[in-house]
């Protein structure tokens, strides 16, 4: 008797979840976007409208949405009875770079993706920018170390890698035709602290390669 009842209940559940029209997908809800068009996310999700909500492979949907270049991550859940909810974390641009496709955005991890740079976004002005490029990592680490009032004055960031055993050298181009020679990634907090008062002085080139001996060239 009990086995029959369990079997009957399982059949009812299956019919309710998979075979009736009561719990099918009628729409996709997108959360977390601010700059991305919702249609881009819905299109990438490719959720079959009318399919049983229980049959949707949430991991597959999330993986498809994560392929959108401006998406950092995506989570997908079922919102019973009829909705698939996609929650997106967008990439946040910290710089721009010129690529074969034109000017594109760069996030804090060095990922390059399409988009229009907002006003005041620094431009990376060296070779092949990317998450696996040592120059990119050096440039973005130095940029992140700058206090916000100084970061807002940065127009360009250059970075050179002299060799496999030589640390990257970073140089900032600032407003007012000024240049900051930052040097390597080491002692970043000390360099930032020294640079704040240094930039209140007149000059053209502000060198904090050695924060113990900062120099100004006019």
C-alpha positions in Angstrom: 0.0 0.0 0.0 2.7 2.4 1.0 4.8 1.6 -2.1 1.8 2.2 -4.3 1.1 5.5 -2.6 4.7 6.7 -3.0 4.6 5.7 -6.6 1.4 7.5 -7.2 2.7 10.6 -5.4 5.9 10.5 -7.5 3.7 10.4 -10.7 1.7 13.4 -9.5 4.8 15.3 -8.8 6.3 14.4 -12.2 3.1 15.5 -14.0 3.0 18.7 -12.0 6.6 19.6 -12.6 7.2 18.3 -16.1 4.0 17.5 -18.0 1.4 20.0 -17.0 1.4 23.6 -18.2 1.0 24.9 -14.7 4.8 25.2 -14.0 6.2 26.0 -17.4 8.6 28.9 -18.2 6.9 32.0 -19.1 9.7 34.5 -18.7 13.3 35.4 -17.7 13.9 38.0 -15.1 17.3 39.8 -15.1 18.8 41.4 -12.0 22.0 43.2 -11.3 22.5 45.0 -14.6 23.2 48.8 -14.9 24.8 49.3 -18.3 24.1 46.0 -20.2 20.9 45.7 -22.2 18.5 43.2 -20.7 18.0 41.8 -24.2 21.7 40.8 -24.3 21.4 38.7 -21.2 18.0 37.1 -22.1 19.4 36.2 -25.6 22.6 34.7 -24.1 20.6 32.7 -21.5 18.6 31.1 -24.3 15.9 29.8 -21.9 13.2 27.9 -23.8 9.9 29.6 -23.1 7.2 27.0 -22.5 9.6 24.3 -21.3 8.9 22.9 -17.8 10.6 25.1 -15.2 12.0 22.0 -13.4 13.8 20.9 -16.6 15.9 24.0 -17.0 19.6 23.3 -16.5 20.6 26.3 -14.3 24.3 25.7 -14.6 24.1 25.7 -18.4 22.2 28.9 -18.5 24.7 30.6 -16.1 27.6 29.4 -18.3 26.0 30.9 -21.4 25.4 34.2 -19.7 29.0 34.3 -18.3 30.2 34.2 -21.9 28.9 37.7 -22.5 32.1 39.8 -22.5 30.9 42.5 -20.0 29.6 39.9 -17.5 32.0 39.0 -14.6 29.7 36.3 -13.2 26.2 35.0 -13.4 23.9 33.0 -11.0 20.6 31.5 -12.2 17.7 30.3 -10.0 14.1 29.1 -10.5 11.4 31.6 -9.4 8.3 29.4 -9.1 6.0 29.0 -10.8 7.0 30.4 -14.1 10.2 32.4 -14.1 14.0 31.9 -14.5 15.9 34.6 -12.6 19.4 35.5 -13.9 21.5 37.6 -11.5 24.5 39.3 -13.2 27.6 40.9 -11.8 28.9 43.3 -14.5 32.6 44.0 -15.1 33.6 47.4 -13.7 36.1 49.2 -16.0 39.2 50.7 -14.4 40.9 51.7 -17.7 40.6 51.6 -21.5 42.9 50.3 -24.2 43.3 50.5 -27.9 42.8 47.1 -29.6 42.4 45.9 -33.2 38.6 46.3 -32.6 39.0 49.9 -31.4 39.0 51.4 -27.9 37.7 48.9 -25.4 37.3 48.6 -21.6 39.6 46.9 -19.2 38.5 45.6 -15.8 40.7 45.2 -12.6 41.7 41.7 -13.7 43.0 42.9 -17.0 40.1 41.4 -19.0 39.4 43.5 -22.2 35.8 43.8 -23.4 33.7 46.0 -25.6 32.2 49.2 -24.3 32.4 53.0 -24.4 34.9 54.4 -21.9 33.3 56.9 -19.5 34.9 60.3 -19.3 38.1 60.4 -17.2 38.9 56.7 -17.6 42.7 56.2 -17.8 44.1 54.7 -21.1 46.6 51.9 -21.1 49.2 52.8 -23.8 51.4 49.7 -24.1 51.2 46.5 -26.2 48.9 43.6 -25.9 46.7 44.3 -22.8 45.2 41.2 -21.2 44.8 39.3 -18.0 47.9 37.2 -18.5 50.1 40.1 -19.6 52.7 41.1 -17.0 52.7 44.7 -18.1 48.9 44.8 -17.7 49.2 43.4 -14.2 51.9 45.9 -13.2 50.0 48.8 -14.6 46.7 47.9 -12.9 48.3 47.2 -9.6 50.0 50.6 -9.6 46.8 52.3 -10.7 44.8 50.6 -7.9 47.4 51.8 -5.4 46.9 55.5 -6.2 44.7 57.6 -3.9 41.4 58.4 -5.6 42.2 62.2 -6.0 45.4 61.3 -7.9 43.8 58.5 -9.9 41.2 61.0 -11.2 44.1 63.0 -12.7 45.6 60.0 -14.6 45.2 60.2 -18.4 47.6 57.4 -19.5 49.4 54.4 -17.9 52.5 53.0 -19.6 54.3 49.8 -18.4 57.4 48.1 -19.7 58.8 44.7 -18.8 62.6 44.8 -19.4 63.1 41.1 -19.0 62.0 37.9 -17.2 63.9 38.8 -14.1 63.4 42.6 -14.2 60.2 44.0 -12.6 57.9 46.1 -14.7 58.3 49.9 -14.8 55.1 51.9 -14.6 54.7 55.6 -15.7 51.6 57.7 -15.4 50.6 60.6 -17.6 48.7 63.2 -15.6 46.6 66.2 -16.4 48.6 69.5 -16.7 51.3 67.8 -18.8 52.8 66.1 -15.8 54.4 62.6 -15.5 54.8 60.3 -12.6 57.5 57.7 -12.8 56.2 55.0 -10.4 58.7 52.3 -11.1 58.0 48.7 -10.0 55.0 47.4 -8.0 56.9 47.2 -4.7 56.4 49.6 -1.8 53.2 50.9 -3.5 51.7 52.3 -0.3 54.8 54.3 0.5 55.0 55.6 -3.1 51.4 56.7 -2.9 51.9 58.5 0.4 55.0 60.3 -0.9 53.3 61.3 -4.2 50.4 63.2 -2.6 52.5 66.1 -1.2 55.0 65.8 -4.1 52.3 66.7 -6.6 51.5 69.9 -4.8 54.9 71.2 -5.9 55.6 72.7 -9.3 57.3 70.4 -11.8 56.9 68.2 -14.9 58.3 64.8 -13.9 57.6 63.4 -10.4 59.8 60.3 -9.7 58.8 58.0 -6.8 60.7 55.0 -8.0 62.4 55.1 -4.6 59.9 56.6 -2.1 62.9 57.3 0.2 64.4 59.7 -2.4 61.5 61.2 -4.5 62.6 63.7 -7.1 61.0 66.5 -9.2 62.2 67.5 -12.6 60.9 70.8 -14.0 
